[in-house]
Amino acid sequence: MAWRTGFALIALLSGCSPVVDVEFSKVEVSRPDIVIPPAPPIGSSTVTFSFAVNSSSMGASSNPAAQDNIVELNLHRLAFTARSGITDMSFIETLHAIACVPTSKSTTKSSRQVEIADYRRTEDIPAGATFDVPLPEPVDLLPLLRPTKSEPRLIVVIVNLGGSLPTSEWRTDALMSLSLRLRQ
């Protein structure tokens, strides 16, 4: 489903079909089977992991004319689902997530970044197999869709989890629900 939306976006941005204020209210991007390293065998600890999203399928381009047609890109949902090694996500006590554009394909340095969430659990609420990151409002990711000619067309999401984390390797799926608005 996401790849079909990507092709439609590319066709719209390349000028194949004149459109006025087109809105894609639900574009889902998923990254299955992300490997999370084990945490140290102490009480509370943190672990950092990341995953990349090809921003070309969302219309990222170094062509200013094409970029001006994208007027809005908002993240509405970020969710992690337990896979192998764990059955639920109730161990998450803190979560900090940012999205950034790396400066090159071989480095973790970034030229631009957007904070997605800074979560701290305040109540003992069971999370279950899926943890929906609390987002008080949609997160504007549009600044990440304007890569320079030297930047890769990638958005890297970096997540830092804290809590009584699993001490063995585990896996999760990530799901991002986005909305996109184009003008042409």
PyMOL commands that set and color helices and strands:
alter all, ss='L'
color gray80, all
select helices_A, chain A and resi 2-13+55-58+64-68+142-145
alter helices_A, ss='H'
color red, helices_A
select strands_A, chain A and resi 22-36+45-54+70-82+92-102+110-120+130-132+139-140+154-163+170-182
alter strands_A, ss='S'
color yellow, strands_A
deselect
rebuild
show_as cartoon
